[in-house]
């Protein structure tokens, strides 16, 4: 039996952490693999199944200064190297930058494991434009080239990484537990007014997600469709600015900020339309989750993920609202096109088979691909 450790920073509230929780849970019950989860930080949000073995390499809580986190990586790597050797771990599959660096460092220090790194972020999204971005690319180039296996979660990301690193990169999309989403979607929603219809946006409230575009796009159609409200799930540095924007646009009472929630699926199931305006993504989990819950989708054609999910046969960036495949895409930052997309969805001008598309990414299908990589390298 092959022993695998899934390594990431923490079980915090991000999409990559949720993937690690799913991987650890799925393969803890596999007859060919013994799996465990290894973390740096104890700021756990996701709670893997109680049968999943979790080990910590440090006692960080996630609020430490970034410089301290960076300087601590060699020590954590040495602890991982010792952990691997003591527990006869065959493969360490890491997710997110710091975990990927630690994985390779531990191997360079004498770790006996096979290193597999999974990249969830588009490090080519303008990083060359800033000093710190260029330093990050240097770290990526130095460490990633030394990995035994590199995995990207979207096609755009795979192509960009192969161009930067000059070596083959595998693609494995993220896995989704469709049955779990459907079950959690049935839970009662008590925080929203009854008798309303909902458009929903889910994600961190940070500049990269362009929450102001979502609100401004909604404002374009709010008066014409007075029975539709906007629900925003998530938290972050932009929340106060976005709340102020709703007041400026006269949308108080029509935009509902619910913060970060443990079960987003019940809100997605209660909503008719999902909207995303990001200027960059890796492979947006929430887009698949919204489709699984039956939402019609309107998303920015950012790098990377949305077009691959919504319209996989389209091989160019859109310059206007473009509907087809499984939803609507609009150019990043085009608030008018976003509003047009919302109106088109409200009018039901095209009903897309969103649940069927979400099924292409169901956990059983994707986990088979992960198992192949873990077993065969």
N, C-alpha and C positions, 0 to 999 in steps of 0.2 A: 504494500500500500504506500502510495506517495504522500509525503507530508508537505502541506502547503501553508504558508503564513500570508494572510492579506494584511498589508501594512498601509496605514494612513495616519494623518495627524491626530484625528479625534473622531468621535461620533457626533460632531456638531451638526448644524442644521443644513448643510449643503447637499447638492445632488450627488457629488462623488462619495460623500460619506454614506448616503443612503444605498448607493451601489455596493459599497464594501459590506454594509450590514446585510444586504441581500445575498451577496456571494458567500459570506461566512455562514449564513443560515442555510442556504441551499446545499453547500458542500459538506456541512457538518453531518448530513444524513446520507452522504454518498458512499457507496461500498468500495470505490476505487481510490478515493482520496480521503486523507485526514486533514481537516482544515481548522485553523484558528485565526483570530484577529489580533493584531499587534498595533498599539497606539502610543502616541507621545503624550497626549493631553487627556485630562479627566473632565472636560466640559461636555459631557455626553448629552445629546438631545435625542438621537435615535436609540432605541433599545432593541438590540438584536434578540432573537429567541433565546430563552434561558439556557438552551442546550449548547449555545455557541461559546467556546472558550475565548476569553478576552485577557490579554496581557498588556501591561503598561511598561514602557521603557523610561519614562520620566514622570514627574508629578506636576507638570505644567497645567494651568487651568485655562489657557487660551488667551489671557489678557496680558501676557508678558510683552515687553517691548520687542519689536521685530529684530533689532540688532542682537538682543539676547537670544532669541530663537535661532538666528543664523549662527551665532558663535557656538551654540550648544550642539550643533549637528554632528561634529566629529565625535563627541562623547556619546551621543545617542547611537551613532553608527557603530562605535566599539561595543556598546551594550547589545546591539542587534547581532553583531558578529559573534559575540559570546553566546547569545541566546540560540542562534542557528546551530552552532557547533554542539552545545549542550543537549539540544532537543532533536538533533538529527533532521533539521528541516531541509527538504530537498529544493523547494522553490519558494522564493519570496516575491510575491506580486504586489507592487506598491502603486498607490494612487495619490495624485497631487504632487506638486513640486518638491516640497521638503522631504516627503516620504521617498520620492524617487531618488533624490540626492543621497539620502541616508542608505537606501538599498545598495546603490553602487559603491558608496564609500565603504560600507561593511564588507562588500566583496573584495575591494581593493586592500582592505586590512587583513584579509585572510579568511573571510567567510567562505564556506564551502558550498553555498547554495547557488542555484541558477537564478539570475536576476531578470525579472520581467517588470517593465514599467508601463503604466497606463496613464496617458496624458488626457486630461479633461479640459484643457484650456488652450485657446488660440494664442500661443506666445508670439505669433507673427502679426498680431493685430496692432501694428504701429509701434512695437517696442523699439524699433530702430530709431525712432524720432527723439527719444529721451536718453539721458546718460544712464539712469538706473535701468531703463529698458534694455539698453545695449549690454549692460553688465549681466542682466538676467539671461540674455541670449548666449553670452559667453559661457555661463554656468550650464545652461541646457546643452550647448554644443559639447562641452568637456565631458559631462557626466553621461548624457544620453547615448553618445556614441559607444560607450563602454558596456551598455546593457546587453544581455544575451537576447532579449526580445523586447521590442517596442510595439505598443498597441495604441492606436488612436480611436476615438469614439465616433468620428464622422469622416466622411469622404474628403471634404475640404481640408480638414485637419491632417488627414493622412498624406494628402498631396503636398501640403505646405511643409510638413515635417520631413518628408523624403527629399524635398528640394533643399532644405536647410542642412540636413544631416548627411545626405548623400548615401543613404542605405535604405533597405527595405523596411517598411512599417506595415504592420497588420492593421486591419480595421475590424473592430467589434462594436456594434452599437450597444447602447445601454439596455439592460433587461428590465421588464416591467411585470409586476404581479397583477394581472388584469382582474382576476377573481377577488383579490384583496381590495382593490380599488372599488369594485362594484359593491362589495359588502360594506365598506366604510362609507360609500356614497349614500347608503340608505339611512345613516344616522340623522337624527333630527337637527335642523338648524333653528336656533332660537334668537340669534343676535340680529336678524334682518327683519324688516317689516314684511308682514304677510300681504299677499295680493299684488306684489310688484313683480316685474320681470327683470332679469339681471344679466349684465355684461360683467365679466370678471377678468382681473389681471393678477398674476401671482409671481412674486419674485422679490429679491432684495431691493430695498428702496435706496439705490445708489445711482450716481450719474450714468454709469454704463448701461443701465436698464431703461433710461429715458422715460421715467414715469410721467414727466410733464407732457410728453407727446401723447401718452394714453389719455390723460385728462383733457388736454386741448382737443384731441380728436373726438373724444366723447362729447365735448361742448359743442361741436359742430352739428350734432344730431339730437342733442338733449331736448331742445324745445319742440322739435318735430315729433318726438317719440316720448311723451311725458310719462309713460308707464314703465320706461326702462331706467333703472339705476345702475351705477357702477360700483362694483365691489373690488377693493384692493387688499390682497393678502400679502403680508411681508412687513419687514421693518428695516430701518437703516438710516444713514445720515441725512437723506433727503426728505424724510417724512414731514418735518415741520414746513419745509418749503412747499411740498405738495399740498399739504393741508391749507396753507396760505393761498396757493393758487386756486383751490376750489372756491375760496371766499371771493377772490378777485373776479372769478368767472361767474359768480352767482350760482354756484352748484351745491351750496350747503344743504344737507339733507338728502342730496341725490348721490353723493359719493361717500361710501362707507369704508373707512380704514379699520380693519379688524386686527392688524398686527400679524405676528407670526403665530400660526396655529398648528396644532399637532395633527389634525385631520383636515387637510385641504379638500379631500375628495367630496365631502358632503356639500361644500360650497360650489364646487365645480358641477356636481350633479344637479344642483338647484339652479344653475346658470344656463343660459342659452348660447352665449357667445364668449369665447376666450380671445383676449387681445394681448399681444406682446410687441413691444417697440424697441427691443434691445439693439445696440449698435454692434454687439459681438456676443456670441455664445460658443459653447463647445458642442454639446448635443443637448438641447433644452429638454430636460426631463418633463417639465410641467406641460410642454406642448403635447407630448404623448399622453400624459395623464388627463389633460383636458379632452382630448379626442376619445380616450377610453370612457370618459364620463358623458360622452355624447354632445360636447360643445362644438358648434361651428367655430372655425378658427380664422383669425385675421392676424398676420404676423409680419414683422419686418424681414426683408430679405438680407439679413446680416450674415457675416461669416461667423460661424458656420452652423449647419444643422437644420434651420427652418425649411429651406428649399428642398433639402434631401428628404425631409419628412413629408412636406405638403405637396410638392410637385417634383418628384424624383426624375421625371423625364425632361425637365427644364434645365438647360445647361448654360444659362447666362444670368447676369444680374438684371433684375427688373428695373425699368425707369418710370413705371407708372403702376397703378393698381392692376394686378394680374391675377385672375381667378382661374382655377382649374386644378386637376388632380384631386386634392382633398381639402382645398380651402383657398384663401386669398393671401397674396404677398404684396407688400408695398415697399417702396424705397425707404431706407433708413432716414428718419427725420422728416418725412413728407406727411405732415399732419393732415393735409387736405385728403390725401389718398387713404390715410387711416380712417378718417371719417366716412369716406365713400365706401370703404370695405365694411364698416359697421352697418351702414345703411343697407348695403346689398344683403348682408346676412340677416338683418331684421326683416327685410322684405321677403326673404326666402327665395331670392331669385335663382339660387342653386343650392340644393341640399346634398352635401357630400357624405360619403360613406366613411365617416370619421372613425367609428368603432371598429370597422373592418381593418382600416389602416393601422390602428393602434395594435390590433392583434398580430401584425407582422413582427412586433417587437416584444411579444409576450415572453415571460421569463424562461419557459421551457425551451424555446427555440434558441435564445441567446446563450443560455447556460450550456447547451450542447457545444457551442462554439468555444466558450471559455474552457470547458472540460478538455476539448481537443488540444488547446494551447497548453494547458497545465500538465497534461499527461505526456504530450509529445514534444513540447518546447518549440 
